[in-house]
Amino acid sequence: MSSVKKKRRLKISKHKRKKRRRRDRHKKK
């Protein structure tokens, strides 16, 4: 159970990071 929760948290973190990066790119433009 702990492993699944940890994996899920990592996936969400990665997704959030990608979205933030996209916004940064737009702002730079």
DSSP file (Angstrom, degrees, kcal/mol; ACC not computed):
  #  RESIDUE AA STRUCTURE BP1 BP2  ACC     N-H-->O    O-->H-N    N-H-->O    O-->H-N    TCO  KAPPA ALPHA  PHI   PSI    X-CA   Y-CA   Z-CA
    1    1 A M     >        0   0    0      0, 0.0     4,-2.3     0, 0.0     5,-0.2   0.000 360.0 360.0 360.0 -46.0    0.0    0.0    0.0
    2    2 A S  H  >  +     0   0    0      1,-0.2     4,-2.6     2,-0.2     5,-0.2   0.918 360.0  53.9 -60.6 -42.2    2.8    2.4    0.9
    3    3 A S  H  > S+     0   0    0      1,-0.2     4,-2.8     2,-0.2    -1,-0.2   0.933 108.4  48.7 -59.6 -46.2    4.6    1.7   -2.3
    4    4 A V  H  > S+     0   0    0      1,-0.2     4,-2.7     2,-0.2    -1,-0.2   0.927 111.6  49.0 -61.7 -44.2    1.5    2.5   -4.4
    5    5 A K  H  X S+     0   0    0     -4,-2.3     4,-2.4     1,-0.2    -1,-0.2   0.925 112.2  48.6 -62.7 -42.6    0.9    5.8   -2.5
    6    6 A K  H  X S+     0   0    0     -4,-2.6     4,-2.2    -5,-0.2    -2,-0.2   0.930 111.9  48.8 -63.3 -44.3    4.5    6.8   -3.0
    7    7 A K  H  X S+     0   0    0     -4,-2.8     4,-2.3     1,-0.2    -1,-0.2   0.920 110.9  50.5 -62.1 -42.6    4.4    6.0   -6.7
    8    8 A R  H  X S+     0   0    0     -4,-2.7     4,-2.4     1,-0.2    -1,-0.2   0.917 109.1  51.4 -63.0 -41.6    1.2    8.0   -7.2
    9    9 A R  H  X S+     0   0    0     -4,-2.4     4,-2.5     1,-0.2    -1,-0.2   0.905 109.2  51.0 -63.8 -39.5    2.7   11.0   -5.4
   10   10 A L  H  X S+     0   0    0     -4,-2.2     4,-2.5     2,-0.2    -1,-0.2   0.919 109.1  50.8 -64.4 -42.0    5.7   10.9   -7.7
   11   11 A K  H  X S+     0   0    0     -4,-2.3     4,-2.4     1,-0.2    -2,-0.2   0.941 111.5  47.1 -62.2 -46.5    3.5   10.8  -10.8
   12   12 A I  H  X S+     0   0    0     -4,-2.4     4,-2.9     1,-0.2     5,-0.2   0.914 110.4  53.2 -61.9 -41.8    1.5   13.8   -9.6
   13   13 A S  H  X S+     0   0    0     -4,-2.5     4,-2.4     1,-0.2    -1,-0.2   0.930 109.4  48.6 -60.0 -44.7    4.7   15.7   -8.8
   14   14 A K  H  X S+     0   0    0     -4,-2.5     4,-2.3     2,-0.2    -1,-0.2   0.927 111.5  49.7 -62.0 -44.6    6.1   15.0  -12.3
   15   15 A H  H  X S+     0   0    0     -4,-2.4     4,-2.3     1,-0.2    -2,-0.2   0.938 111.1  48.4 -61.0 -46.7    2.8   16.2  -13.9
   16   16 A K  H  X S+     0   0    0     -4,-2.9     4,-2.4     1,-0.2    -1,-0.2   0.906 110.1  53.0 -61.2 -39.8    2.7   19.4  -11.8
   17   17 A R  H  X S+     0   0    0     -4,-2.4     4,-2.3    -5,-0.2    -1,-0.2   0.914 108.1  50.5 -62.6 -42.0    6.4   20.0  -12.7
   18   18 A K  H  X S+     0   0    0     -4,-2.3     4,-2.3     1,-0.2    -1,-0.2   0.933 110.2  49.3 -63.3 -44.8    5.6   19.7  -16.5
   19   19 A K  H  X S+     0   0    0     -4,-2.3     4,-2.1     1,-0.2    -1,-0.2   0.918 110.7  50.3 -61.5 -42.4    2.7   22.1  -16.2
   20   20 A R  H  X S+     0   0    0     -4,-2.4     4,-2.3     1,-0.2    -1,-0.2   0.908 109.2  52.0 -63.8 -40.0    4.8   24.6  -14.4
   21   21 A R  H  X S+     0   0    0     -4,-2.3     4,-2.3     1,-0.2    -1,-0.2   0.917 107.3  52.4 -63.6 -42.0    7.5   24.3  -17.0
   22   22 A R  H  X S+     0   0    0     -4,-2.3     4,-2.2     1,-0.2    -1,-0.2   0.921 109.3  49.4 -61.5 -42.9    5.0   25.0  -19.8
   23   23 A R  H  X S+     0   0    0     -4,-2.1     4,-2.6     1,-0.2    -1,-0.2   0.919 108.8  53.3 -63.7 -41.5    3.8   28.1  -18.1
   24   24 A D  H  X S+     0   0    0     -4,-2.3     4,-2.5     1,-0.2    -1,-0.2   0.922 107.4  51.3 -59.9 -42.2    7.4   29.3  -17.7
   25   25 A R  H  X S+     0   0    0     -4,-2.3     4,-2.0     1,-0.2    -1,-0.2   0.926 110.1  49.2 -62.5 -43.9    8.0   28.9  -21.4
   26   26 A H  H  < S+     0   0    0     -4,-2.2    -1,-0.2     1,-0.2    -2,-0.2   0.918 110.2  50.7 -62.8 -42.3    5.0   30.9  -22.2
   27   27 A K  H  < S+     0   0    0     -4,-2.6    -1,-0.2     1,-0.2    -2,-0.2   0.913 108.7  51.7 -63.4 -41.2    6.0   33.7  -19.9
   28   28 A K  H  <        0   0    0     -4,-2.5    -1,-0.2     1,-0.3    -2,-0.2   0.888 360.0 360.0 -62.2 -37.8    9.5   33.8  -21.4
   29   29 A K     <        0   0    0     -4,-2.0    -1,-0.3    -5,-0.2    -2,-0.2   0.532 360.0 360.0 -65.2 360.0    7.9   34.1  -24.9
